[in-house]
């Protein structure tokens, strides 16, 4: 059983949900990312997602695009994510860590070299945003051979036939996108999100985490009540600290407070589930 599977099993066995926290690596520099990851782990995040900045992030909204631009302007290179991973592990963080990236950085680095470096540095899973499953067999095989879970994205527009194909190659958990479009905070979750969660839950034993648009405790409770096993937050976390920069202590305190509020919303007694995932 992978570390990701164990993390979900631990929270679900208590009737809770998982809080997955996205971090844009290198925003504004790798050292801040390391401190941020440690704070998020201390605040109760069950899984960390380290995003690799990319110059053309078509799936991301303005908040994450801004974070990526800051990182790239500061000289971020793909190699830096492995330094961050090793440093976070040395700091005692044992939570599962997923690398979330576009395919181009992997291609430029070398797919096998990338997967090996990720695993050797302490990563547990890989999520490639823009690589269709029909074209991912080689990378999937490399990831699996190095002990990485292959995380898949599914959307409300995904047909049942295609969903079945996507799920057949997934491991760890399934990332359900709440809306069509890009990442970013929204006022409320659409009904299509609930329909998607129920559809995916009925087709797989893997935990389903809902992302895109998650930014408040109310969103967390709504997602879990739909039957999701967890939530993923990115833009809300970035917004929580970016306004406090360059005052780093204030920025880190802000993100830790926000993460604690979000994690608290996943705990048993704060939400009524329509279905339970085990």
Secondary structure, 3 states (H helix, E strand, C coil): CCHHHHHHHHHHCCCCCEEEEEEECCCCCHHHHHHHHHHHHHCCCCEEEEECCCCCCCCCCHHHHHHHHHHHHCCCCCHHHHHHHHHHHHCCCCCEEEEEECHHHHHHHCHHHHHHHHHHHCCCEEEECCCCHHHCHHHHHHHHHCCCEECEEEECCCCHHHHHHHHHCCCCEEEEECCCCCCCCCCCCCHHHHHHHHHHHCCCCCEEEEECCCCCHHHHHHHHHCCCCEEEECHHHHHHHHCCCCCHHHHHHHHHHHHHHHHHCCCCCCCCCCCCCC
